[in-house]
Amino acid sequence: FHELYLITDEGIIDLLLATPVAQKLPYEPIWLMIVGASSSGKTEFITSLNKVHGIYPISNLTPHTFLSGQKNKNVETSLLLRLENGIITFKDFTSMLSMNKDERQEIMAQLREIYDGSLTKDLGTGEKKVWRGKMGLIAGATTAIASGCVAAPAAPTVQKDSMASTSTWDVQREKWR
C-alpha cells in the first residue's frame, strides 16, 4: 500500500487484517464501517481483502439477498446459506441512501437480525428459510452516511460527550424513520 497510497494512519491496515481473524473467534461478529470522503481509498482497502478465504464481496443489497426464494439447481441463491461464518464486504454502503425507503428499512431490519445470529424468512413459495450463524461485515461509506439517513445495525453506544441517556443508536433510529 505504501508504494501506491499516502497512509496517514496505519491502524487501518491492522484493523482490516484483524477482522477476518476475529471472525473465527467465539465472540460477537465484527461489523466495520470505514467512513471517509470520496476517493479517500476506502474501496482499495476493502477490495484488497477480496481473495482472502471467507470474504464475500457484494456490490448491492436487496431484501432478497440474504435469504432468497429463487431456485437454481447448481447454486445456492441465498447469500447467508453460502457464507459459513464469512464476512461480506460492501465497498459502497452509502448507496443504501438512494434506495426505496421501504426496501432500505427491510434490509436494515434483516441486518439487525443477522448481527444477532439468526434470520428466518417465509417465502411466497410456502417455503421457510432459516439461517443461524455469524456474519461479519466490512463496508465503506462516504460521510453522507453520518447524515442520519441510515442507522447502523451494530450494538448501541452511548455518546461520550453527553450526560443524556439517549444513545447514538436511538438518535440514528429516530432519523431513520
Phi, psi and omega per residue, in radians:
F1 nan -0.652 -3.066
H2 -1.097 -0.478 3.139
E3 -1.272 -0.427 -3.070
L4 -1.870 -0.524 -2.982
Y5 -2.292 2.622 2.990
L6 -1.535 1.965 -3.107
I7 -1.901 1.953 -3.098
T8 -1.498 -0.399 3.115
D9 -2.289 1.794 -3.101
E10 -1.241 -0.112 3.097
G11 -1.053 -0.476 3.132
I12 -1.086 -0.636 3.128
I13 -1.176 -0.817 3.106
D14 -1.045 -0.744 -3.123
L15 -1.098 -0.813 3.134
L16 -1.120 -0.696 3.139
L17 -1.265 -0.544 -3.138
A18 -1.328 -0.450 -3.065
T19 -1.071 -0.839 3.095
P20 -1.101 -0.567 3.092
V21 -1.179 -0.814 -3.125
A22 -1.107 -0.501 3.133
Q23 -1.074 -0.475 -3.120
K24 -1.438 -0.216 -3.129
L25 -1.410 2.718 -3.071
P26 -1.441 0.859 -3.133
Y27 -2.183 -3.081 3.105
E28 -0.996 2.640 3.110
P29 -1.191 2.693 3.077
I30 -1.644 2.169 3.050
W31 -2.096 1.894 -3.031
L32 -1.938 2.243 3.056
M33 -2.113 2.111 3.102
I34 -1.654 1.997 -3.087
V35 -1.912 2.256 3.119
G36 -2.888 3.002 3.129
A37 -1.146 2.821 3.034
S38 -0.987 2.498 3.110
S39 1.097 0.515 3.129
S40 -1.674 0.046 3.082
G41 1.758 0.041 -3.116
K42 -0.984 -0.846 -3.098
T43 -1.063 -0.738 -3.133
E44 -1.088 -0.741 3.109
F45 -1.110 -0.799 -3.080
I46 -1.187 -0.810 -3.104
T47 -1.244 -0.263 3.072
S48 -1.131 -0.295 3.131
L49 -1.612 -0.054 -2.999
N50 -0.974 -0.530 -3.102
K51 -1.651 0.050 3.103
V52 -1.316 2.354 3.132
H53 -1.017 2.304 3.114
G54 1.602 -0.006 3.093
I55 -1.683 2.290 -3.133
Y56 -2.156 1.693 3.132
P57 -1.263 2.378 3.039
I58 -2.306 2.697 -3.117
S59 -1.914 -0.393 3.114
N60 -2.633 2.858 3.116
L61 -2.215 2.540 2.970
T62 -2.284 2.942 3.073
P63 -1.104 -0.178 -3.116
H64 -1.869 0.077 -3.099
T65 -1.156 -0.840 -2.998
F66 -1.303 -0.834 3.059
L67 -2.258 2.005 -3.018
S68 -1.994 2.572 3.051
G69 -1.627 -0.049 -3.133
Q70 -1.112 2.458 -3.139
K71 -1.808 2.355 3.047
N72 -2.659 2.066 -3.071
K73 -1.124 -0.483 -3.028
N74 -1.661 -0.365 -3.027
V75 -2.444 2.422 3.012
E76 -1.244 2.192 -3.061
T77 -1.526 -0.252 -3.141
S78 -1.576 2.105 -3.100
L79 -1.008 -0.765 -3.094
L80 -1.080 -0.598 -3.116
L81 -1.335 -0.196 3.063
R82 -1.698 -0.290 -2.964
L83 -1.157 -0.862 -3.078
E84 0.910 1.124 3.101
N85 1.116 0.622 -3.106
G86 -1.667 -3.025 3.141
I87 -2.212 2.240 3.008
I88 -1.602 2.482 3.038
T89 -2.002 2.377 -3.067
F90 -2.325 1.786 -2.976
K91 -1.231 -0.310 3.115
D92 -2.454 1.371 3.125
F93 -1.186 -0.339 3.132
T94 -1.068 -0.401 3.122
S95 -1.062 -0.327 3.070
M96 -1.054 -0.487 -3.115
L97 -1.113 -0.527 -3.093
S98 -1.579 0.005 -3.130
M99 -1.323 2.793 2.972
N100 -0.979 2.349 -3.058
K101 -0.990 -0.744 -3.114
D102 -1.151 -0.735 3.099
E103 -1.136 -0.750 3.128
R104 -1.050 -0.764 3.134
Q105 -1.138 -0.659 3.110
E106 -1.146 -0.737 3.111
I107 -1.122 -0.766 3.141
M108 -1.117 -0.649 3.079
A109 -1.115 -0.730 3.100
Q110 -1.108 -0.726 3.121
L111 -1.072 -0.676 3.098
R112 -1.094 -0.725 3.119
E113 -1.183 -0.705 3.133
I114 -1.095 -0.750 3.105
Y115 -1.018 -0.640 3.129
D116 -1.329 -0.159 3.006
G117 1.841 0.083 3.089
S118 -2.748 2.623 3.069
L119 -2.567 2.277 3.095
T120 -2.149 2.379 -3.118
K121 -2.421 2.162 3.013
D122 -1.528 2.186 -3.059
L123 -1.698 2.795 3.122
G124 -1.121 -0.279 3.134
T125 -1.425 -0.075 -3.066
G126 1.596 -0.133 3.136
E127 -1.427 2.615 3.074
K128 -2.055 2.196 3.099
K129 -1.889 2.362 -3.112
V130 -2.265 2.318 3.044
W131 -2.196 2.387 2.995
R132 -2.356 2.329 -3.128
G133 2.894 -2.648 -3.092
K134 -2.411 2.218 3.116
M135 -2.227 2.232 3.043
G136 -1.600 2.885 -3.116
L137 -2.541 2.305 2.980
I138 -2.235 2.095 -3.077
A139 -2.328 2.669 3.035
G140 -1.945 2.589 3.127
A141 -2.681 2.618 3.024
T142 -1.430 3.026 -3.111
T143 -1.143 -0.210 3.080
A144 -1.068 -0.420 -3.131
I145 -1.119 -0.476 -3.113
A146 -1.369 -0.022 -3.120
S147 -1.234 -0.139 3.140
G148 1.625 0.091 -3.129
C149 -1.383 -0.404 3.131
V150 -2.275 2.238 3.113
A151 -1.675 2.273 3.117
A152 -1.222 2.431 -3.100
P153 -1.435 0.019 -3.101
A154 -1.253 3.038 -3.081
A155 -1.041 2.591 -3.123
P156 -1.179 2.608 3.061
T157 -2.317 2.437 -3.136
V158 -1.483 2.398 3.116
Q159 -1.113 2.277 -3.098
K160 -1.327 -0.488 -3.052
D161 -1.597 0.243 -3.085
S162 -2.313 2.443 3.076
M163 -1.501 -0.156 -3.128
A164 -1.195 2.739 -3.131
S165 -1.530 0.004 3.124
T166 -1.277 2.280 3.130
S167 -1.595 2.825 3.056
T168 -1.000 -0.689 3.129
W169 -1.012 -0.805 -3.134
D170 -1.088 -0.738 -3.130
V171 -1.118 -0.820 -3.139
Q172 -1.126 -0.671 -3.118
R173 -1.123 -0.690 3.132
E174 -1.154 -0.698 3.119
K175 -1.199 -0.498 -3.133
W176 -1.113 -0.603 -3.031
R177 -1.240 nan nan
